[in-house]
Amino acid sequence: MNEDTTSKLEEILKGTNPNEFSQFSKNELQNNLPSLSNYLNEYIAKHNLIVSDIIKSSNLSKDYAYAILNGHRKNPAKDRIIALCLAMHMDYKSAERALKLCDTLLYAKNKRDAAFIICFNKEIYNLEDVNDFLVKNNLDPLETCKNS
């Protein structure tokens, strides 16, 4: 959902009574949020990325990554979403959008999440480099299918 749509929904919500929420939710929200798989696939297409390269860079198992990208795994673990976002060289805003679609975020007051925010902002996308950074700061490395 783009910023214009969000602003439009916020305006609608200003005039929505609590007893109208069910109808608002049904009419306005159901079709506005893409699924994680749709979002990731749109990002891949827009940036001309190669799925096999993303999977290799993410350190996720092929089956697990394809399950996310095909929409069969609806709510993957936060670390695995981060691994995919890093492998896709997403900026912080795009990665945060992907995480939000799974009802999670990076929280700046959380030391480990703050480390990820730094990695996205400084374009540190290589998982080995990210994990080295985490470990050097006494934080758990990313948990992916291949190392969990």
KELOKOL-354472 format. One record per residue (C-alpha): residue number from 1; chain; x, y, z. Coordinates in Angstrom, 1 decimal. Layout:
N
<pt><num>NUM</num><cadena>A</cadena><px>X</px><py>Y</py><pz>Z</pz></pt>
...
% end
This chain:
148
<pt><num>1</num><cadena>A</cadena><px>0.0</px><py>0.0</py><pz>0.0</pz></pt>
<pt><num>2</num><cadena>A</cadena><px>1.5</px><py>3.3</py><pz>-0.9</pz></pt>
<pt><num>3</num><cadena>A</cadena><px>1.5</px><py>6.5</py><pz>1.2</pz></pt>
<pt><num>4</num><cadena>A</cadena><px>-1.4</px><py>8.0</py><pz>-0.7</pz></pt>
<pt><num>5</num><cadena>A</cadena><px>-3.6</px><py>5.0</py><pz>0.1</pz></pt>
<pt><num>6</num><cadena>A</cadena><px>-2.5</px><py>5.1</py><pz>3.8</pz></pt>
<pt><num>7</num><cadena>A</cadena><px>-3.4</px><py>8.8</py><pz>4.0</pz></pt>
<pt><num>8</num><cadena>A</cadena><px>-6.7</px><py>8.1</py><pz>2.4</pz></pt>
<pt><num>9</num><cadena>A</cadena><px>-7.5</px><py>5.4</py><pz>4.9</pz></pt>
<pt><num>10</num><cadena>A</cadena><px>-6.4</px><py>7.6</py><pz>7.8</pz></pt>
<pt><num>11</num><cadena>A</cadena><px>-8.9</px><py>10.2</py><pz>6.6</pz></pt>
<pt><num>12</num><cadena>A</cadena><px>-11.7</px><py>7.7</py><pz>6.3</pz></pt>
<pt><num>13</num><cadena>A</cadena><px>-10.9</px><py>6.4</py><pz>9.8</pz></pt>
<pt><num>14</num><cadena>A</cadena><px>-11.3</px><py>10.0</py><pz>11.3</pz></pt>
<pt><num>15</num><cadena>A</cadena><px>-15.0</px><py>9.8</py><pz>10.4</pz></pt>
<pt><num>16</num><cadena>A</cadena><px>-15.5</px><py>6.1</py><pz>11.2</pz></pt>
<pt><num>17</num><cadena>A</cadena><px>-17.5</px><py>5.2</py><pz>14.3</pz></pt>
<pt><num>18</num><cadena>A</cadena><px>-16.5</px><py>2.1</py><pz>16.3</pz></pt>
<pt><num>19</num><cadena>A</cadena><px>-19.8</px><py>0.3</py><pz>15.3</pz></pt>
<pt><num>20</num><cadena>A</cadena><px>-18.8</px><py>0.8</py><pz>11.6</pz></pt>
<pt><num>21</num><cadena>A</cadena><px>-15.4</px><py>-0.8</py><pz>12.0</pz></pt>
<pt><num>22</num><cadena>A</cadena><px>-16.5</px><py>-4.2</py><pz>10.8</pz></pt>
<pt><num>23</num><cadena>A</cadena><px>-17.9</px><py>-2.7</py><pz>7.6</pz></pt>
<pt><num>24</num><cadena>A</cadena><px>-14.8</px><py>-0.5</py><pz>7.1</pz></pt>
<pt><num>25</num><cadena>A</cadena><px>-12.5</px><py>-3.5</py><pz>7.6</pz></pt>
<pt><num>26</num><cadena>A</cadena><px>-14.4</px><py>-5.5</py><pz>5.1</pz></pt>
<pt><num>27</num><cadena>A</cadena><px>-14.6</px><py>-2.7</py><pz>2.5</pz></pt>
<pt><num>28</num><cadena>A</cadena><px>-11.3</px><py>-0.9</py><pz>2.9</pz></pt>
<pt><num>29</num><cadena>A</cadena><px>-8.7</px><py>-3.2</py><pz>4.4</pz></pt>
<pt><num>30</num><cadena>A</cadena><px>-9.2</px><py>-6.6</py><pz>2.9</pz></pt>
<pt><num>31</num><cadena>A</cadena><px>-7.9</px><py>-5.8</py><pz>-0.5</pz></pt>
<pt><num>32</num><cadena>A</cadena><px>-5.4</px><py>-3.0</py><pz>0.3</pz></pt>
<pt><num>33</num><cadena>A</cadena><px>-2.6</px><py>-5.0</py><pz>1.9</pz></pt>
<pt><num>34</num><cadena>A</cadena><px>-0.6</px><py>-7.3</py><pz>-0.4</pz></pt>
<pt><num>35</num><cadena>A</cadena><px>0.6</px><py>-10.6</py><pz>0.9</pz></pt>
<pt><num>36</num><cadena>A</cadena><px>4.2</px><py>-11.0</py><pz>1.7</pz></pt>
<pt><num>37</num><cadena>A</cadena><px>4.7</px><py>-13.2</py><pz>-1.3</pz></pt>
<pt><num>38</num><cadena>A</cadena><px>3.1</px><py>-10.6</py><pz>-3.6</pz></pt>
<pt><num>39</num><cadena>A</cadena><px>5.2</px><py>-7.9</py><pz>-2.2</pz></pt>
<pt><num>40</num><cadena>A</cadena><px>8.4</px><py>-9.8</py><pz>-2.5</pz></pt>
<pt><num>41</num><cadena>A</cadena><px>7.6</px><py>-11.0</py><pz>-6.0</pz></pt>
<pt><num>42</num><cadena>A</cadena><px>6.7</px><py>-7.4</py><pz>-7.1</pz></pt>
<pt><num>43</num><cadena>A</cadena><px>10.0</px><py>-6.2</py><pz>-5.6</pz></pt>
<pt><num>44</num><cadena>A</cadena><px>11.9</px><py>-9.0</py><pz>-7.5</pz></pt>
<pt><num>45</num><cadena>A</cadena><px>10.3</px><py>-8.1</py><pz>-10.8</pz></pt>
<pt><num>46</num><cadena>A</cadena><px>10.7</px><py>-4.3</py><pz>-10.3</pz></pt>
<pt><num>47</num><cadena>A</cadena><px>14.4</px><py>-4.7</py><pz>-9.5</pz></pt>
<pt><num>48</num><cadena>A</cadena><px>15.1</px><py>-7.4</py><pz>-12.1</pz></pt>
<pt><num>49</num><cadena>A</cadena><px>16.4</px><py>-9.8</py><pz>-9.4</pz></pt>
<pt><num>50</num><cadena>A</cadena><px>17.1</px><py>-13.5</py><pz>-10.0</pz></pt>
<pt><num>51</num><cadena>A</cadena><px>15.3</px><py>-15.8</py><pz>-7.5</pz></pt>
<pt><num>52</num><cadena>A</cadena><px>18.0</px><py>-18.4</py><pz>-7.4</pz></pt>
<pt><num>53</num><cadena>A</cadena><px>20.6</px><py>-15.8</py><pz>-6.5</pz></pt>
<pt><num>54</num><cadena>A</cadena><px>18.3</px><py>-14.4</py><pz>-3.7</pz></pt>
<pt><num>55</num><cadena>A</cadena><px>17.8</px><py>-17.9</py><pz>-2.3</pz></pt>
<pt><num>56</num><cadena>A</cadena><px>21.5</px><py>-18.6</py><pz>-2.4</pz></pt>
<pt><num>57</num><cadena>A</cadena><px>22.4</px><py>-15.3</py><pz>-0.7</pz></pt>
<pt><num>58</num><cadena>A</cadena><px>19.6</px><py>-15.7</py><pz>1.9</pz></pt>
<pt><num>59</num><cadena>A</cadena><px>21.0</px><py>-19.0</py><pz>3.3</pz></pt>
<pt><num>60</num><cadena>A</cadena><px>17.5</px><py>-20.3</py><pz>3.4</pz></pt>
<pt><num>61</num><cadena>A</cadena><px>16.7</px><py>-23.7</py><pz>2.1</pz></pt>
<pt><num>62</num><cadena>A</cadena><px>15.3</px><py>-23.7</py><pz>-1.4</pz></pt>
<pt><num>63</num><cadena>A</cadena><px>12.0</px><py>-25.3</py><pz>-0.3</pz></pt>
<pt><num>64</num><cadena>A</cadena><px>11.5</px><py>-22.8</py><pz>2.5</pz></pt>
<pt><num>65</num><cadena>A</cadena><px>12.3</px><py>-19.8</py><pz>0.3</pz></pt>
<pt><num>66</num><cadena>A</cadena><px>10.0</px><py>-20.9</py><pz>-2.5</pz></pt>
<pt><num>67</num><cadena>A</cadena><px>7.3</px><py>-21.6</py><pz>0.1</pz></pt>
<pt><num>68</num><cadena>A</cadena><px>7.5</px><py>-17.9</py><pz>1.1</pz></pt>
<pt><num>69</num><cadena>A</cadena><px>7.7</px><py>-16.6</py><pz>-2.4</pz></pt>
<pt><num>70</num><cadena>A</cadena><px>4.8</px><py>-18.8</py><pz>-3.6</pz></pt>
<pt><num>71</num><cadena>A</cadena><px>2.6</px><py>-17.8</py><pz>-0.6</pz></pt>
<pt><num>72</num><cadena>A</cadena><px>2.5</px><py>-21.3</py><pz>1.0</pz></pt>
<pt><num>73</num><cadena>A</cadena><px>4.3</px><py>-20.0</py><pz>4.1</pz></pt>
<pt><num>74</num><cadena>A</cadena><px>2.1</px><py>-17.2</py><pz>5.3</pz></pt>
<pt><num>75</num><cadena>A</cadena><px>4.0</px><py>-16.0</py><pz>8.4</pz></pt>
<pt><num>76</num><cadena>A</cadena><px>7.7</px><py>-16.9</py><pz>8.2</pz></pt>
<pt><num>77</num><cadena>A</cadena><px>10.0</px><py>-16.2</py><pz>11.1</pz></pt>
<pt><num>78</num><cadena>A</cadena><px>11.3</px><py>-12.6</py><pz>11.4</pz></pt>
<pt><num>79</num><cadena>A</cadena><px>14.9</px><py>-13.7</py><pz>10.9</pz></pt>
<pt><num>80</num><cadena>A</cadena><px>14.0</px><py>-15.4</py><pz>7.6</pz></pt>
<pt><num>81</num><cadena>A</cadena><px>12.2</px><py>-12.4</py><pz>6.3</pz></pt>
<pt><num>82</num><cadena>A</cadena><px>15.2</px><py>-10.3</py><pz>7.2</pz></pt>
<pt><num>83</num><cadena>A</cadena><px>17.5</px><py>-12.8</py><pz>5.4</pz></pt>
<pt><num>84</num><cadena>A</cadena><px>15.4</px><py>-12.5</py><pz>2.3</pz></pt>
<pt><num>85</num><cadena>A</cadena><px>15.3</px><py>-8.7</py><pz>2.4</pz></pt>
<pt><num>86</num><cadena>A</cadena><px>19.1</px><py>-8.6</py><pz>2.8</pz></pt>
<pt><num>87</num><cadena>A</cadena><px>19.5</px><py>-11.0</py><pz>-0.1</pz></pt>
<pt><num>88</num><cadena>A</cadena><px>17.3</px><py>-8.8</py><pz>-2.2</pz></pt>
<pt><num>89</num><cadena>A</cadena><px>19.4</px><py>-5.7</py><pz>-1.2</pz></pt>
<pt><num>90</num><cadena>A</cadena><px>16.4</px><py>-3.9</py><pz>0.1</pz></pt>
<pt><num>91</num><cadena>A</cadena><px>16.7</px><py>-0.5</py><pz>1.8</pz></pt>
<pt><num>92</num><cadena>A</cadena><px>15.4</px><py>-0.2</py><pz>5.3</pz></pt>
<pt><num>93</num><cadena>A</cadena><px>12.0</px><py>1.2</py><pz>4.3</pz></pt>
<pt><num>94</num><cadena>A</cadena><px>11.3</px><py>-1.7</py><pz>1.9</pz></pt>
<pt><num>95</num><cadena>A</cadena><px>12.5</px><py>-4.3</py><pz>4.4</pz></pt>
<pt><num>96</num><cadena>A</cadena><px>10.3</px><py>-2.7</py><pz>7.1</pz></pt>
<pt><num>97</num><cadena>A</cadena><px>7.3</px><py>-3.0</py><pz>4.7</pz></pt>
<pt><num>98</num><cadena>A</cadena><px>8.0</px><py>-6.7</py><pz>4.2</pz></pt>
<pt><num>99</num><cadena>A</cadena><px>8.2</px><py>-7.2</py><pz>7.9</pz></pt>
<pt><num>100</num><cadena>A</cadena><px>5.0</px><py>-5.2</py><pz>8.6</pz></pt>
<pt><num>101</num><cadena>A</cadena><px>3.1</px><py>-7.6</py><pz>6.2</pz></pt>
<pt><num>102</num><cadena>A</cadena><px>3.9</px><py>-10.3</py><pz>8.7</pz></pt>
<pt><num>103</num><cadena>A</cadena><px>2.9</px><py>-8.2</py><pz>11.7</pz></pt>
<pt><num>104</num><cadena>A</cadena><px>6.5</px><py>-7.6</py><pz>12.9</pz></pt>
<pt><num>105</num><cadena>A</cadena><px>8.9</px><py>-4.7</py><pz>12.7</pz></pt>
<pt><num>106</num><cadena>A</cadena><px>12.4</px><py>-3.8</py><pz>13.6</pz></pt>
<pt><num>107</num><cadena>A</cadena><px>12.4</px><py>-1.9</py><pz>16.9</pz></pt>
<pt><num>108</num><cadena>A</cadena><px>15.2</px><py>0.7</py><pz>17.2</pz></pt>
<pt><num>109</num><cadena>A</cadena><px>15.3</px><py>0.3</py><pz>21.0</pz></pt>
<pt><num>110</num><cadena>A</cadena><px>16.0</px><py>-3.5</py><pz>20.6</pz></pt>
<pt><num>111</num><cadena>A</cadena><px>19.8</px><py>-3.9</py><pz>20.3</pz></pt>
<pt><num>112</num><cadena>A</cadena><px>19.6</px><py>-6.7</py><pz>17.8</pz></pt>
<pt><num>113</num><cadena>A</cadena><px>17.0</px><py>-5.0</py><pz>15.7</pz></pt>
<pt><num>114</num><cadena>A</cadena><px>19.0</px><py>-1.8</py><pz>15.8</pz></pt>
<pt><num>115</num><cadena>A</cadena><px>22.0</px><py>-3.7</py><pz>14.4</pz></pt>
<pt><num>116</num><cadena>A</cadena><px>19.8</px><py>-4.8</py><pz>11.5</pz></pt>
<pt><num>117</num><cadena>A</cadena><px>18.6</px><py>-1.3</py><pz>10.9</pz></pt>
<pt><num>118</num><cadena>A</cadena><px>22.3</px><py>-0.2</py><pz>10.7</pz></pt>
<pt><num>119</num><cadena>A</cadena><px>23.0</px><py>-3.0</py><pz>8.2</pz></pt>
<pt><num>120</num><cadena>A</cadena><px>20.1</px><py>-2.0</py><pz>5.9</pz></pt>
<pt><num>121</num><cadena>A</cadena><px>21.0</px><py>1.7</py><pz>6.2</pz></pt>
<pt><num>122</num><cadena>A</cadena><px>24.6</px><py>1.1</py><pz>5.4</pz></pt>
<pt><num>123</num><cadena>A</cadena><px>23.9</px><py>-1.4</py><pz>2.7</pz></pt>
<pt><num>124</num><cadena>A</cadena><px>25.5</px><py>-4.4</py><pz>4.4</pz></pt>
<pt><num>125</num><cadena>A</cadena><px>23.7</px><py>-7.2</py><pz>2.7</pz></pt>
<pt><num>126</num><cadena>A</cadena><px>26.1</px><py>-10.1</py><pz>2.8</pz></pt>
<pt><num>127</num><cadena>A</cadena><px>24.8</px><py>-12.5</py><pz>5.5</pz></pt>
<pt><num>128</num><cadena>A</cadena><px>28.3</px><py>-13.5</py><pz>6.6</pz></pt>
<pt><num>129</num><cadena>A</cadena><px>29.1</px><py>-9.8</py><pz>7.2</pz></pt>
<pt><num>130</num><cadena>A</cadena><px>25.8</px><py>-9.2</py><pz>9.0</pz></pt>
<pt><num>131</num><cadena>A</cadena><px>26.3</px><py>-12.3</py><pz>11.2</pz></pt>
<pt><num>132</num><cadena>A</cadena><px>29.9</px><py>-11.2</py><pz>12.0</pz></pt>
<pt><num>133</num><cadena>A</cadena><px>28.6</px><py>-7.8</py><pz>12.9</pz></pt>
<pt><num>134</num><cadena>A</cadena><px>26.0</px><py>-9.4</py><pz>15.2</pz></pt>
<pt><num>135</num><cadena>A</cadena><px>28.3</px><py>-11.8</py><pz>16.9</pz></pt>
<pt><num>136</num><cadena>A</cadena><px>31.0</px><py>-9.1</py><pz>17.4</pz></pt>
<pt><num>137</num><cadena>A</cadena><px>28.3</px><py>-7.2</py><pz>19.3</pz></pt>
<pt><num>138</num><cadena>A</cadena><px>27.3</px><py>-10.2</py><pz>21.4</pz></pt>
<pt><num>139</num><cadena>A</cadena><px>24.1</px><py>-10.7</py><pz>19.5</pz></pt>
<pt><num>140</num><cadena>A</cadena><px>22.6</px><py>-13.9</py><pz>18.0</pz></pt>
<pt><num>141</num><cadena>A</cadena><px>23.3</px><py>-14.4</py><pz>14.3</pz></pt>
<pt><num>142</num><cadena>A</cadena><px>20.4</px><py>-14.6</py><pz>11.9</pz></pt>
<pt><num>143</num><cadena>A</cadena><px>18.6</px><py>-17.9</py><pz>12.2</pz></pt>
<pt><num>144</num><cadena>A</cadena><px>18.0</px><py>-19.4</py><pz>8.7</pz></pt>
<pt><num>145</num><cadena>A</cadena><px>16.9</px><py>-22.8</py><pz>7.7</pz></pt>
<pt><num>146</num><cadena>A</cadena><px>20.4</px><py>-23.9</py><pz>6.9</pz></pt>
<pt><num>147</num><cadena>A</cadena><px>21.9</px><py>-22.9</py><pz>10.3</pz></pt>
<pt><num>148</num><cadena>A</cadena><px>19.0</px><py>-23.5</py><pz>12.7</pz></pt>
% end
